[in-house]
Amino acid sequence: MAVSCNDDERKRRLRGLGYTDAEIDVVDKEEYGKLDATNQKAYVKQDIKACLQRADLHVSNPDSGNMVSHFNSLADQLLTFVALMIRPGLVTPTPLERCMQIAYTAKLNSGCISRQVGAVVTDVNFSVQSVGWNDTPFGQVPCSLRNRFDLTNGHDQDAYSEYEKLDVKFISAALAGNEKFLKVASTGRNISYCFKDEYNQLTGKDNQVHTRSLHAEENAFLQIAKYGGRGVEDGKLFTTASPCELCSKKAYQLGIKEIYYIDPYPGIAMSHILMGGSKNPKLIIFSGAIGRAFHNLYSPKLSFKDELNALSL
């Protein structure tokens, strides 16, 4: 289970507990930073990002504007979950859960070796117009199916770009990097690699633009254009992460009015792009069940008709 609130509220609560902004930054880097698998502490410290990605029950815990009770929204969500645990299928999924479940399922199609993200675009009535996940453009081989040794040995050449095959500096760096994976390769694992990381290491930069994959939200938007879908102005976007700066601009241009997200993007997409102008969409942290919890909570153990007939005997 993941319990979330928006970032401004989170920081305000931490300040209320006596944390300074500098201390909050330290906590964020420790608990939400990039995982260093070579550091033993990485396996015992808090990993908020992984929690958000793996959780199948999401509870939104925003600051309440209700002066009578500060916990009405939180209590409603928890009571719903408990009731469904006691009596699976008591109610049907909400439109929000239904759409986010589709996005959650879609992300499993991703061949990205860093993280998997799914997205769904609907019209104003929650009718699904397109589905997307972060992956390479159609016709290119996903990173999960490529192998750094195939690249340097000249195998499966259609899987690699002209730059990867012909740039002398890149090939030299790839050959040097192969050394540390020889032991892993002997286990039979496919030795994939992230082009963005390799290129950034080679150039000494940290640029996200060199990723091979489309973002999930971007992919969902493009599917509408590719297959001639209906307009989505005033529609909704569901994402198992949250839109980056570039995807946020696309969502704004399409006239998306509500964005439901799970994992806040570590950038200025929300405050700078989505909250600037006269047609700002609503940003809403998702709450509900997805994944295994979705099926466990909403699948009745016995059809209600059969249950009533059995109880009437």
C-alpha positions in Angstrom: 0.0 0.0 0.0 1.2 3.5 -0.8 -0.1 6.6 1.0 0.5 9.8 -0.9 -0.1 13.5 -0.9 1.2 16.2 -3.3 4.7 17.4 -2.8 3.9 20.8 -1.4 1.7 19.3 1.3 4.4 16.7 2.1 7.1 19.3 2.6 4.8 21.5 4.6 4.0 18.6 7.0 7.7 17.8 7.4 8.4 21.5 8.2 5.7 21.3 10.8 7.6 18.4 12.3 10.7 20.6 12.6 12.6 19.6 9.4 14.5 22.3 7.5 14.4 22.5 3.7 18.0 21.3 3.7 17.1 18.2 5.8 14.2 17.5 3.6 16.5 17.5 0.6 18.8 15.0 2.3 15.8 12.7 3.1 14.6 13.0 -0.5 18.0 12.1 -2.0 18.3 9.2 0.5 14.8 7.7 0.0 13.9 8.8 -3.5 17.3 9.0 -5.2 18.8 6.8 -7.9 19.4 3.3 -6.7 23.1 2.3 -6.6 23.0 -1.5 -6.7 26.8 -1.6 -5.7 26.1 0.0 -2.4 24.9 -2.4 0.3 22.8 0.4 2.0 20.6 0.4 -1.1 19.1 -2.9 -0.1 18.0 -1.8 3.4 17.1 1.9 3.0 13.6 3.3 2.2 12.9 3.2 -1.5 9.8 5.4 -2.1 10.0 5.2 -5.9 9.9 1.4 -5.8 7.0 1.4 -3.3 5.0 3.7 -5.5 5.6 1.5 -8.6 4.9 -1.8 -6.9 1.9 -0.8 -4.6 -1.5 -2.1 -5.6 -3.5 -0.1 -3.1 -3.1 3.6 -3.3 -4.5 6.0 -0.7 -4.6 9.8 -1.2 -4.0 11.7 2.0 -4.4 15.4 1.1 -4.7 18.3 3.5 -8.4 18.6 4.3 -10.5 21.8 3.9 -13.1 20.3 6.2 -12.9 22.1 9.6 -15.0 19.5 11.3 -13.0 16.4 10.4 -9.5 16.4 8.8 -9.8 12.7 8.0 -13.1 12.2 6.1 -11.4 11.5 2.7 -8.8 9.2 4.3 -11.5 7.3 6.3 -13.7 6.9 3.2 -10.9 5.3 1.3 -9.8 2.9 4.1 -13.4 1.9 4.8 -14.0 1.1 1.2 -10.9 -1.1 1.1 -11.8 -2.9 4.3 -15.3 -3.5 3.2 -14.0 -5.0 -0.1 -11.6 -7.2 1.8 -14.4 -8.6 3.9 -16.8 -8.9 0.9 -15.0 -8.9 -2.4 -17.2 -7.6 -5.2 -19.4 -5.6 -2.8 -19.2 -2.7 -5.3 -17.8 -2.3 -8.7 -14.5 -0.4 -9.5 -14.7 3.3 -9.9 -14.0 4.8 -13.4 -10.7 6.0 -12.0 -9.7 2.5 -10.9 -10.9 1.0 -14.2 -8.8 3.4 -16.3 -5.7 3.2 -14.1 -5.9 -0.6 -14.1 -5.6 -0.5 -17.9 -2.6 1.8 -17.6 -1.1 -0.5 -15.0 -1.6 -3.5 -17.3 -0.2 -1.6 -20.3 3.1 -0.8 -18.6 4.0 -4.5 -18.6 4.4 -4.2 -22.4 7.4 -1.9 -21.9 10.8 -3.1 -23.0 12.6 -0.4 -21.0 15.2 -1.8 -18.7 15.0 1.1 -16.3 11.3 1.4 -15.4 7.9 0.5 -16.9 5.2 3.1 -17.2 1.7 2.9 -18.6 -0.8 5.6 -19.7 -4.4 5.9 -20.8 -6.2 8.8 -22.5 -10.0 9.0 -22.1 -12.7 11.4 -23.2 -14.6 13.4 -20.6 -16.8 10.4 -19.8 -13.9 8.0 -19.1 -14.3 6.3 -22.5 -10.8 5.0 -23.4 -9.4 6.6 -26.5 -5.8 5.3 -26.5 -3.3 3.3 -24.5 0.5 3.7 -24.3 3.6 2.5 -22.6 7.2 3.6 -22.6 9.0 1.8 -25.3 10.9 2.3 -28.5 9.0 3.4 -31.7 7.3 0.6 -33.5 9.8 -1.2 -35.7 12.8 -0.7 -33.4 14.0 -3.4 -31.0 13.3 -2.7 -27.3 16.3 -2.3 -25.0 15.3 -5.5 -23.1 15.9 -7.6 -26.2 19.2 -6.1 -27.2 22.6 -7.3 -26.0 25.8 -5.3 -25.7 27.9 -8.3 -26.8 25.8 -8.7 -29.9 26.6 -5.1 -30.7 30.3 -5.4 -30.4 30.4 -8.9 -32.0 28.4 -7.8 -35.1 25.4 -10.0 -34.3 21.7 -9.0 -34.8 22.7 -5.8 -36.5 19.1 -4.7 -37.3 18.7 -4.1 -33.5 21.2 -1.3 -33.4 21.4 2.2 -34.9 24.0 3.4 -37.4 25.5 5.5 -34.7 25.9 2.6 -32.4 27.5 0.5 -35.1 29.7 3.1 -36.7 30.8 5.6 -34.1 34.3 4.7 -33.1 34.2 6.3 -29.7 30.9 4.7 -28.8 32.1 1.2 -29.9 35.3 1.6 -27.9 33.4 2.6 -24.8 31.1 -0.3 -25.3 34.0 -2.8 -25.6 35.6 -1.4 -22.5 32.2 -1.7 -20.6 31.8 -5.3 -21.7 34.6 -6.4 -19.3 32.6 -6.0 -16.1 29.7 -8.1 -17.5 31.7 -11.1 -18.6 30.9 -13.0 -15.4 27.2 -12.1 -15.6 27.0 -13.2 -19.2 28.3 -16.6 -18.2 25.0 -17.1 -16.2 23.0 -17.0 -19.4 21.4 -13.6 -18.8 20.8 -11.2 -21.7 23.2 -8.3 -21.1 21.1 -5.4 -22.2 22.2 -1.8 -21.9 20.6 1.6 -21.7 21.8 3.7 -24.6 21.0 7.0 -22.7 23.2 6.0 -19.8 26.0 4.8 -22.1 25.9 8.0 -24.2 25.7 10.3 -21.2 28.7 8.6 -19.6 30.6 8.9 -22.9 29.8 12.6 -23.3 30.0 13.5 -19.6 26.5 14.9 -19.7 23.2 14.0 -18.0 20.6 14.5 -20.8 17.3 12.7 -20.8 16.7 13.5 -24.5 18.9 10.6 -25.7 16.5 7.9 -24.4 15.5 5.5 -27.1 12.0 5.1 -25.7 8.9 7.1 -26.2 7.3 8.1 -22.9 4.1 6.3 -22.1 2.0 9.5 -22.2 3.6 10.6 -25.4 3.0 7.1 -26.9 -0.7 7.3 -25.9 -1.1 10.7 -27.5 0.5 9.5 -30.7 -1.7 6.5 -31.0 -4.7 8.8 -31.3 -3.1 10.6 -34.3 -1.8 7.4 -35.8 -5.1 5.5 -35.8 -7.5 8.5 -36.3 -9.1 8.5 -32.9 -11.6 11.1 -31.7 -10.7 14.4 -30.2 -9.8 14.4 -26.5 -10.2 18.0 -25.6 -11.5 18.2 -22.0 -10.5 14.6 -21.6 -8.4 12.8 -19.0 -4.9 11.3 -18.7 -4.1 8.4 -16.5 -0.4 7.6 -15.9 1.3 5.2 -13.5 4.1 7.8 -13.1 3.4 11.5 -14.0 4.1 13.5 -17.2 7.5 15.0 -17.7 7.9 18.6 -19.0 7.6 17.5 -22.7 4.6 15.2 -22.2 3.0 17.9 -20.0 3.2 20.4 -22.9 1.5 17.8 -25.2 -1.2 17.2 -22.6 -1.8 20.9 -22.3 -1.9 21.4 -26.1 -4.5 18.5 -26.4 -6.7 20.2 -23.8 -6.5 17.5 -21.2 -8.5 18.7 -18.2 -7.6 16.1 -15.6 -4.4 14.2 -15.0 -4.4 11.3 -12.6 -0.9 10.2 -11.5 0.8 7.9 -9.1 4.5 8.8 -8.9 5.4 12.6 -9.1 8.0 13.4 -11.7 11.1 15.0 -10.2 11.0 18.2 -12.3 9.1 21.4 -12.8 6.5 19.9 -15.2 3.6 20.5 -12.8 4.5 23.9 -11.4 5.9 25.4 -14.6 3.9 23.9 -17.5 0.7 22.5 -16.2 0.1 25.4 -13.8 0.8 28.2 -16.2 -1.9 29.8 -18.3 -5.6 30.0 -18.4 -6.5 26.3 -19.2 -4.7 24.5 -16.4 -5.6 20.9 -15.9 -6.4 19.4 -12.5 -3.6 17.3 -11.1 -5.0 14.5 -9.0 -3.1 11.8 -7.1 -4.7 8.5 -7.8 -6.4 6.6 -5.1 -7.8 3.1 -5.4 -6.9 -0.5 -6.2 -4.9 -1.7 -9.2 -2.9 -4.8 -10.1 -3.5 -7.9 -8.0 -5.6 -5.9 -5.5 -7.9 -4.8 -8.2 -8.8 -8.5 -9.0 -8.8 -9.6 -5.4 -11.1 -6.9 -4.2 -13.5 -6.7 -7.1 -13.8 -10.4 -8.0 -16.8 -12.0 -6.1 -16.1 -15.3 -4.5 -19.6 -16.3 -5.6 -22.1 -14.6 -7.9 -24.5 -12.5 -5.8 -27.5 -14.3 -7.3 -26.1 -17.7 -6.2 -25.3 -16.3 -2.8 -28.8 -15.1 -2.3 -30.3 -18.4 -3.4 -27.9 -20.3 -1.1 -28.8 -18.1 1.9 -32.5 -18.5 1.2 -32.4 -22.3 1.7 
